């Protein structure tokens, strides 16, 4: 991306530190000088100053020989400054305006990676996570043989883990609310949320925790149920127990699961 010679850039660094002030550079109408100064700032790690200069002229450079590079450099400034959302926006501006440009593969990838870098904790809203997954999946569709694909896939898997954790925490919250006064059936909401997580992400490393949460919720629904619904719900608990024990025969939760099963089978035998 850096097409100017090292000599020119080093000369600019010396100039910046000895004579010119940022304001003079910012106000100059010599766009070539302003642009090379921005690149020098970038190399020095002064990303805020570099981005300020680039922002001031990126529109003016549009259509010229520096247009593509200036957008990429501006996006990189924000990326290095950890302003990942803005970085993603500028990477996207580049590949939207130059879909067959020299840097299109790079900017499509980094548009997604920037969003990934800003992925929030599972407890928070995951809109950016979904956007990052979508951006990286589109990248792999556009460039199925890209050298970036392995990294893109790895990032997608990590974000899937975040989304599963979000669903697990939601399911656990419903379970913890239990039969407290609340709109709807909390245990049923726990079951549905956990089942959806297992359906959407079958290879999650939280599979055992989600599965035992379903078993717990089904047991509690039976145990705290009105009499007329107890038999059916205990039968459901027994079915869930067999499914859990088959998949996780050595589970750390097996004693807990056995306890639910013994109570459920005892009730069913008496009722029948």
Secondary structure, DSSP 8 states (H G I E B T S, - for coil): ---S-HHHHHHHHHHHHHT--HHHHHH-S-HHHHHHHHHHHHHHT-HHHHHHHHHHHHHHHTTSTTHHHHHHHHHHHHHHTT-HHHHHHHHHHHHHH-TTSTTHHHHHHHHHHHHHHT---TTS--HHHHHHHHHHHHHHHH-TT-TTHHHHHHHHHHHHHHHHHHHHHHHHHHHHHTTSS-SS-HHHHHHHHHHHHHHH-TT-TTHHHHHHHHHHHHHHHHHTS-HHHHHHHHHHHHHHHHHHHHH-TT-TTHHHHHHHHHHHHHHHHHH-
